[in-house]
Amino acid sequence: MEPVFRTLELAAEAATRVTGTRISYHGLHHLPAQGGAVVAINHTGYIDFLPAALAAKNRGRRMRFMIKAEMERVRVVGYLIRHTGTIPVDRRAGAGAYAVAVQSLRAGELVGVYPEATISRSFELKEFKTGAARMAIEAGVPIVPVIVWGAHRIWTKDHPRALRTRRIPITVVVGEPIAPDGPVAELSATLREAMGALLDRAQAGYPRPAGAHWVPARLGGGAPTLEEARRLDEAELAERARRRAEGGRTT
């Protein structure tokens, strides 16, 4: 796990230097220097995990991520999953991944999760799944809320990748740890409220050109509203279901 992880860290740092990407970190001291914690990250694009992982590195830690199991089919990604301690999640039967995550937390590791489960097309916080809260309670570890803002400009849903675009600023804001207390629903609501406040903070100091596709609608951007994004998500799920049904038919 360590050699591959270290190679990835070096590659990520090199990529940020080559492209002139500027990552600013706020509240890194809230990431525990030792011991387990659920690190809850907002999900606006395909590379949110990189700034979050580098934040942990700057704190002297490494983070295990939970990732959808179908990514194992991609040869390179599958190799990385097997050699970096990444936890693949089958969203139709996630009990095994959940158990592995809880075990890792109890062993003192940081486990990165996306409470929204899927990318937010509106770049606002979607409704949260309760997995992060349940894991924290079962493992007896805090939840650390983290907002990554700006990485969605590089690669997100429905838009071309901008991997060669230079000098895109990225902001990472780490909030105070939340104790694993109370009912799951209440803890999940507390987490969402905390991440909402951090998101507002990250957006307040960030450029917001009118009409830009990566700027939320409520801030004058061209991104879908939460309701529009919900309809797009539903259409995407319906199309996937149709393809599965067609693939399962026999003649």
N, C-alpha and C positions, 0 to 999 in steps of 0.2 A: 504493500500500500504506500509506504513512505517514498520510495524512489519515483514512482509514477506521479504521486501527488506533488512532489517537489518539482518535477519537470513541468507539470501543468502550471504551477505557481510562477516559475521562471518564464514560461511562454506567455502567460497572461500579463506579467509585468513588462515583458518585451513588446507585446502588442500595444499596450497603452503608451509606451514611449515612442514607438514608430509612428503611431497615428496622432500623437500629441494629445491623447485623451487626458483630460484633467479630472481626477477623482478627488473630491473633497469629503473628508470624514468628520462627522460630528457625533460626540457622545460615545467614542470607542470605549471609554472606561466603564460603560455599562455592560459590556461583554465580560462575563466572569473570567478571571485569569486562570481559574481551575474549576473543575467540577462540571457536571452535566447541565445542559440547558436546552430548551426548545427555542430555536431562533426562527421567529415567524417573519417572513419576508413577503412584501407585496409582489404582485405578478403582472407586469406590464409588457414583457417581451421574453425573447428566448435566451437572453444572456444576463438576466438579473442576478443569476448565481455568481457570476464572476466578481463584480464589485463587492458582493456580500462575503465571498470567500477571501478576497484580499483584505477586507476589513478584519476578519478573524485572524488572518496572518499578521496584520499589523498589531494585533493584540497578543501575538505569540501562540495562537491557537489554530487548529484546523477544524473544518466543519464537514460532517457527512451530510449529504443531501438525499432527499427522497425524490425519485424520478419515476415517471410512468414506465411500466415494464416494456411496452412496445418499442421503446427506444433501444432495447437490447438487440433488436433485429438489425440495427445499423452497425456494421462491423466495428468501426472505430469507437463508436459510443459504447457498444457492448464490451469492448476491451477495457475502456476506461471505467465502466461500471464495476467490472470484476476486479480491477486493480487499484481502486481508490476508496473502496468501502462504501460506495454509493448504494442506496437501498432501493431496489426496483419495486414499484407498486403496481399490482394488477388491480385496477379500479373496480373490477367485478368481484374480486375476492382479495381484499387487502389485509386480512387478518395476519397473515404471515409477516408482511412488511411491518405492520404495526408492532408485532411482538419483537421483531429485530430492533426497531427504533427504540422501544422502551428498554430493552436490554442494553443498548448502546448508551442511552441516557443514564441508566443506573451505573454504567461503567465509567461515567465521568466525561462523556463526549458531548460535543455540540452537534445537534441535529437540525439541519435547515429544512424548513417546511414552508409550503405556500398555502395558507389557510383558505385562499380563494379557489384553490385546486387548478383552475385553468386561467389562461391569460385574460386580463380585462381589456376588452376592446375600447372601452370608454376612458381607460387609464384612471378611473375612480375605483374605490374599493367595492368589490362585489360582496354578496352575502358570503359569510364564512362557513366552512365546514367545521365540525367540532373536534376533528382529530388532534389538532395542536393542544387544545385544552385537555382532552382526555389523556393524551400521552404525558403531559406535564403532571397531572394529578396522579396518575398511576405510578410514574417514576419518582415522584416527589421532588421535582426540579422546577426552577422558575421558567417563565416564558420571557424571552427578550424580543420586543418588537423592533423590526428594522424596515426602514423605507429606502428603496433604491429608486432614484429619479433621474431620468435622462438616458438610461441605457436603452429604453424603448425606441429612441430615435435611431439607433443603430440596426435593430432587428426586432420587428414585432409582426403580429398577424396582419394580413391584408395589404401589406406595403412592401415594396422592394427593400432588400437589404442594403445598408449603407456602410458596409464593413470597411470601406476605404476612405470614408469621410473623416476628415481630420478635425482635431480640436473640439470634439463634442464634450461639453462638461457633464459630469455625472456627480450626483450628490448622494451620499449615504448617511442617513441619520439613524442613530441607535438610541432607543428609549430606555427608560428605567426598567429593570426586571420586574415582572409581575409574579407575585407569589401564587403557587398552585392551590388556592383556597376556593371554597364555595362550590356550588353546583356547576356542572359542565357548561350549561347554557349561559350562566352569569359570567363565568370566567371568559368564555368566548366573546361575549358582548363587551366585557371590559377590555379585552385585547383589541377588538375592532375599534373601539373608541380611542384607545391609545394610538393605534396606527393611523387613524384619521387625523388626529392632532399632529402627528409627525409628518404626514403627507402634506398638510396645509403649510407646515413650517418649511418643508423642502421646496414646495412650489412657490412660496412667497419670495424667495431670493433667487428664483430661476427665470430666465427669459421666457416670454410667452407671446410670440408674434401672432397677431390676429390671423385667424384662419388656418394656421399650421396644423397639419393632420395629427401631430403628436401632442397638441395642447388640448386639454379637456374642454368640452363645450361650455361649461359654466365659467371658464376663464377666457372665453372669446375665441377658442380654437375650433378646428374642424373635426375633432374626434366625435364619434357617436355619443349621444346621451346614454345614460345607464339603461333606459328603456329600449332605445334603438339597439344598443349592444346586446341586450337580452334577447331580442328577436333574432339578431344575427346568430347568436349562440344556438338558439333553438333550431334555426334552419340548418346550421352545420350538423347538429346532432341528428336531425331527421335525415339528412343526406347520408350520413355514415350508416345509420340504421338501414336505409334503403339499399346501400351497397352491400352490407353484410347479408341482407335477406336475398339479394340477387346472387351473391356468391355461394349461398348455401342451397340454392335450388338445384334440383337434378332433373335431367330430361329423360 
